[in-house]
Amino acid sequence: MKFLGDFLPIAPVLILYYTSAGLNSTQIFTIQAAFHLAVLLLEVPSGYLADVVGRRKTLVFGAMFFPLGLAAYTVGSSFAAFVFAEVVLAVSVSMRSGCDSAMLFDSLRQLGREEEYRRFEGRCALFARSGTAFSSIAGGLLATVFLRLPFLVNTASALCMPFVAFTLVEPEREPRSSRNPLLDILRICRHCLRQSHIRPLVLSCGLLMAGQLTGLWAYFLLYRELGIAVGWFGVLFAVFQLAGALGGARAHAFSERFGARAPLFLALLSPVFYILLGLFPSLWLLPLVPANALLWNLAYPVLLDRLNRAVGSDVRATVLSLAGMAGSVTFIVISPLFGRLVDAFSLSAAFVALGTIFLLAWAPLLAAMLRYWQEGVNE
């Protein structure tokens, strides 16, 4: 599921696909913001659905929308068509977001192996990033034949996902029930945001996700500005994803050796890298791009592990989806602003602004997490 969900030969050519249709930077980042707005609206309800009707059913349902969204992209050629495709893809992503991690944690808990969660979440990241890495190399090559070919191939690969989802086994647990689902969702969200040991975990997951997603699309603008040929886009994206795969694969071992707080401190380097890329855009600083992916995938499994341990099984998918929603809210605010700064000023100015915002937000959240970490809350 993780491999297929991130098998995206369209990723390295998506920005080029947009520009070939005549879209500007503001429109490009608005399309991505539309995706995250749709995810925002669906994220927590889909997580709640997983807690009520089951994680397997929700994952199967989400898997069915994945090829539909890619097919819409394949035949689309306008701003409106691309927004529609992203909304369909948002349904698929929201159904999987949080649900898969909740299912993993509950499965390990049922087996008495929940201490291994960080290791398996890291392995999930390994398979996800590997899927993107392999497909991105293919995507760059396929695009040299004709630009829509990666979209056709991606639609075909996505058709396999529903069949894989049917093979999953639902772990035993007590499903959540409520007479008023909407009030219950609001009650869960209010509880998480009021709890001072849970709130910084939720917001940190969201900030890390939004910062890295904005950077992910911005890198392609950087490659174009540096004069890198489109044939190399897939290779560069593959290196980025393989660095993320390495981070996910080593997250558990790294935190075991240096402590679970170490990856969170290292994440402070990520906004510094953005600022450096903005101030000194050059080929010599391109290694900072995969370095960012490595740092993100070292830190994210630690955050998810802490968040899983802080909540009960009956609301786990809902809370993890709330963290995803925090990421969507942040991305909706940051990404159009980033695109506007590119159009109004320069890509360099936008990178510096992104790094500054990320740094100013991450530092106090890290301090809040560490305060309760030291007190043994949610251990």
C-alpha positions in Angstrom: 0.0 0.0 0.0 2.7 2.5 0.9 4.8 1.7 -2.2 1.8 2.0 -4.5 0.4 5.1 -2.8 3.7 6.9 -3.4 4.5 5.4 -6.8 4.2 8.7 -8.7 5.9 8.9 -12.0 3.9 12.2 -12.5 5.7 13.9 -9.6 8.9 15.1 -11.3 7.1 16.4 -14.3 4.0 17.9 -12.6 5.3 21.5 -12.5 6.3 21.2 -16.2 2.9 19.8 -16.9 1.3 22.9 -15.3 3.6 25.3 -17.1 3.0 23.6 -20.4 -0.7 24.3 -19.9 0.1 28.0 -19.4 -0.2 28.2 -15.6 1.8 30.7 -13.5 3.4 30.2 -10.1 0.4 31.5 -8.2 -1.9 29.1 -10.0 0.5 26.2 -9.5 0.6 26.7 -5.7 -3.1 27.5 -5.6 -3.8 24.0 -7.2 -1.8 22.4 -4.4 -3.6 24.5 -1.9 -6.9 23.4 -3.3 -5.8 19.8 -2.7 -5.0 20.5 0.9 -8.2 22.4 1.4 -10.1 19.3 0.3 -8.0 17.1 2.5 -8.6 19.6 5.3 -12.4 19.2 5.0 -12.2 15.4 4.7 -9.2 14.5 6.9 -10.8 14.3 10.4 -14.2 13.0 9.2 -12.3 10.2 7.3 -10.2 9.4 10.4 -13.4 9.2 12.5 -15.0 7.0 9.8 -12.0 4.6 10.2 -12.5 4.6 14.0 -16.2 3.8 13.6 -16.5 1.5 10.6 -13.0 0.0 10.5 -9.6 0.9 9.1 -9.6 -1.8 6.3 -12.9 -0.6 4.8 -11.7 3.0 4.9 -8.4 2.1 3.2 -10.2 0.1 0.5 -12.6 3.0 -0.1 -9.7 5.5 -0.4 -7.7 3.2 -2.7 -10.6 3.3 -5.2 -10.4 7.1 -5.7 -6.6 7.1 -6.4 -6.8 5.9 -10.0 -9.8 8.1 -10.7 -7.9 11.3 -9.7 -5.0 10.3 -11.9 -7.2 9.6 -14.8 -8.7 13.1 -14.4 -5.2 14.5 -14.6 -4.4 12.5 -17.7 -7.3 14.0 -19.7 -7.2 17.5 -18.1 -5.4 20.6 -19.6 -6.7 23.6 -17.6 -6.6 25.1 -14.2 -10.1 24.0 -13.3 -9.5 20.4 -14.6 -6.3 20.2 -12.4 -8.2 21.5 -9.4 -10.9 18.8 -9.9 -8.2 16.1 -10.3 -6.6 17.2 -7.0 -9.9 17.1 -5.2 -10.5 13.5 -6.2 -7.0 12.6 -5.2 -7.7 14.4 -1.9 -10.5 12.0 -1.1 -8.1 9.1 -1.6 -5.3 10.6 0.5 -7.6 11.7 3.4 -9.0 8.2 3.6 -5.5 6.8 4.0 -4.0 9.5 6.1 -3.9 8.6 9.8 -5.8 5.4 9.1 -2.8 3.4 8.0 -0.6 4.5 10.9 -3.5 3.8 13.4 -3.9 0.3 11.9 -0.2 -0.3 12.1 0.0 0.7 15.8 -3.1 -1.3 16.8 -1.8 -4.3 14.9 1.5 -4.1 16.8 -0.3 -3.6 20.1 -2.4 -6.7 19.5 0.8 -8.6 18.8 2.5 -7.2 22.0 5.1 -5.4 19.8 4.1 -1.7 20.1 7.6 -0.8 21.1 8.6 -1.6 17.5 6.2 1.0 16.1 8.9 3.6 15.2 10.8 0.9 13.3 7.8 -0.2 11.3 6.7 3.4 10.6 10.2 4.0 9.4 9.9 0.9 7.1 6.7 2.3 5.8 8.5 5.5 5.0 11.2 3.4 3.3 8.7 1.7 1.0 6.9 4.9 0.3 10.0 6.9 -0.5 11.4 4.0 -2.5 8.2 3.9 -4.6 8.5 7.6 -5.4 12.2 7.3 -6.1 11.9 4.5 -8.6 8.8 6.0 -10.3 10.4 9.4 -10.5 13.3 8.2 -12.6 10.8 6.5 -14.9 8.6 9.6 -14.9 11.4 11.8 -16.2 12.2 9.3 -18.9 8.6 8.8 -19.9 8.1 12.5 -20.2 10.7 12.7 -22.9 8.5 10.5 -25.1 5.4 12.7 -24.5 4.3 14.6 -21.4 1.1 12.7 -20.7 2.7 9.3 -20.7 3.7 9.4 -17.0 0.1 10.1 -16.1 -1.2 7.1 -18.2 1.4 4.8 -16.5 0.5 6.2 -13.0 -3.2 5.6 -13.6 -2.4 2.0 -14.5 -0.3 1.4 -11.4 -2.9 3.0 -9.1 -5.5 0.4 -10.3 -3.5 -2.2 -8.3 -4.0 -0.4 -5.0 -7.7 -1.5 -4.3 -6.7 -5.1 -4.7 -3.9 -4.8 -2.2 -6.2 -3.0 0.2 -8.6 -6.0 0.2 -5.7 -8.2 1.5 -5.3 -6.2 4.8 -6.4 -7.7 8.1 -8.2 -5.5 10.6 -6.8 -5.8 14.1 -9.1 -6.5 17.0 -10.3 -3.4 18.8 -13.3 -1.7 20.3 -14.9 0.5 17.6 -16.0 4.0 18.6 -19.7 4.6 18.7 -21.7 7.8 19.1 -25.2 9.1 18.5 -23.9 12.3 17.1 -20.8 11.8 15.1 -20.2 15.5 14.4 -20.3 16.5 18.0 -18.1 13.6 18.8 -15.5 14.7 16.2 -15.6 18.2 17.7 -15.2 16.8 21.2 -12.2 14.8 20.2 -10.5 17.8 18.4 -11.3 20.1 21.3 -9.8 17.6 23.8 -6.6 17.3 21.7 -6.1 21.0 21.2 -6.7 21.7 24.9 -4.3 19.1 26.2 -0.9 20.8 26.5 1.0 17.5 26.0 -0.9 16.6 22.8 -1.3 20.0 21.2 2.4 20.6 20.3 2.6 17.1 18.9 -0.4 17.7 16.6 0.9 21.1 15.5 4.5 19.9 15.0 3.3 17.1 12.7 1.4 19.7 10.7 4.2 22.2 10.5 6.8 19.6 9.4 4.4 18.2 6.8 3.5 21.6 5.3 7.0 23.0 5.3 8.4 19.9 3.5 5.5 19.8 1.0 6.0 23.4 0.1 9.7 22.8 -0.3 9.0 19.7 -2.4 7.3 21.7 -5.2 9.6 24.7 -4.8 12.6 22.5 -5.6 11.3 22.0 -9.1 11.2 25.8 -9.6 14.7 25.9 -8.3 15.9 23.2 -10.8 14.4 25.2 -13.6 15.9 28.5 -12.5 19.4 26.8 -12.3 19.0 25.6 -15.9 18.8 21.9 -15.1 17.4 19.9 -18.1 14.0 18.3 -17.5 15.5 14.8 -18.1 17.4 15.2 -14.8 14.3 16.2 -12.8 13.4 12.5 -12.3 16.9 11.6 -11.1 17.0 14.5 -8.7 13.6 13.7 -7.3 14.7 10.0 -7.0 17.8 11.1 -4.9 15.5 13.2 -2.8 13.1 10.3 -2.1 15.9 7.8 -1.5 17.4 10.2 1.1 13.9 10.2 2.7 13.8 6.4 2.5 17.2 6.3 4.3 15.9 8.6 7.0 12.8 6.5 7.5 14.7 3.2 7.5 17.2 4.6 10.1 14.7 6.6 12.3 14.3 3.9 14.9 18.0 3.0 15.1 19.0 6.6 15.2 16.6 7.5 18.0 17.5 4.4 19.9 21.2 5.4 19.8 21.0 9.2 20.2 17.6 9.5 21.9 14.2 10.3 20.5 14.7 14.0 20.9 17.8 14.1 18.6 15.8 13.9 15.3 13.6 16.8 16.5 16.6 19.0 17.2 18.1 18.1 13.8 14.8 19.2 12.2 15.9 22.8 13.1 18.4 22.6 10.3 15.7 22.2 7.7 14.6 25.9 7.7 18.3 26.9 7.7 18.7 24.9 4.5 15.8 26.8 2.9 17.4 30.1 3.8 20.7 29.1 2.4 19.1 27.9 -0.8 17.4 31.3 -1.1 20.5 33.4 -0.3 22.9 31.3 -2.4 21.0 29.5 -5.2 23.6 27.3 -6.9 24.3 23.8 -8.0 26.8 23.5 -5.1 24.0 23.7 -2.6 21.7 21.1 -4.2 22.8 18.4 -1.6 20.8 20.4 0.9 17.6 19.2 -0.9 18.0 15.5 -0.1 19.4 16.4 3.3 16.1 18.0 4.1 14.3 14.8 3.1 16.6 12.8 5.4 15.9 15.1 8.4 12.1 15.1 7.8 11.9 11.3 7.7 14.1 10.9 10.8 11.8 13.2 12.8 8.3 12.3 11.6 8.2 8.7 12.9 9.2 10.0 16.3 6.3 12.5 16.3 3.8 9.8 15.2 5.1 7.4 17.9 4.6 10.0 20.6 1.2 10.9 19.3 0.0 7.3 19.1 1.0 6.7 22.7 -0.8 9.8 23.9 -4.3 8.7 22.7 -6.6 5.7 22.9 -7.3 3.2 20.2 -10.9 4.3 19.8 -9.8 7.8 18.6 -6.4 7.1 17.2 -7.2 7.5 13.5 -9.2 10.6 14.2 -6.3 12.2 16.2 -3.7 11.3 13.5 -6.0 12.7 10.9 -6.2 15.9 13.0 -2.4 16.1 12.7 -2.8 15.8 9.0 -5.4 18.5 9.0 -3.0 20.8 10.8 -0.6 20.2 8.0 -3.3 21.0 5.4 -4.2 24.3 7.1 -0.6 25.3 7.3 0.0 24.4 3.7 -3.1 26.3 2.5 -1.7 29.4 4.1 2.0 29.0 3.2 2.0 27.6 -0.3 -0.1 30.4 -2.1 2.0 32.9 -0.2 5.2 31.2 -1.4 3.9 31.3 -5.0 2.9 34.9 -4.7 6.4 35.8 -3.4 7.9 34.0 -6.4 5.8 36.0 -8.9 6.1 39.4 -7.1 9.8 39.2 -6.0 11.9 36.1 -6.7 12.3 32.4 -5.9 15.2 33.3 -3.6 13.0 35.7 -1.5 10.3 33.0 -1.2 12.8 30.4 0.0 14.2 32.8 2.7 10.6 33.6 3.8 9.7 29.9 4.0 12.8 29.1 6.1 12.2 32.0 8.4 8.5 31.1 9.0 9.4 27.5 9.6 12.2 28.4 12.1 10.1 30.8 14.1 7.2 28.3 14.4 9.3 25.1 15.0 11.4 26.4 17.8 8.6 27.2 20.3 6.8 23.9 19.4 9.9 21.9 20.1 10.3 23.7 23.4 6.7 22.8 24.3 7.2 19.1 23.4 10.4 18.8 25.3 8.8 20.4 28.4 6.3 17.5 28.7 8.8 15.0 27.5 11.0 15.8 30.5 8.0 15.5 32.9 7.3 12.0 31.5 3.9 13.0 30.1 2.7 10.6 27.3 5.7 8.3 27.9 
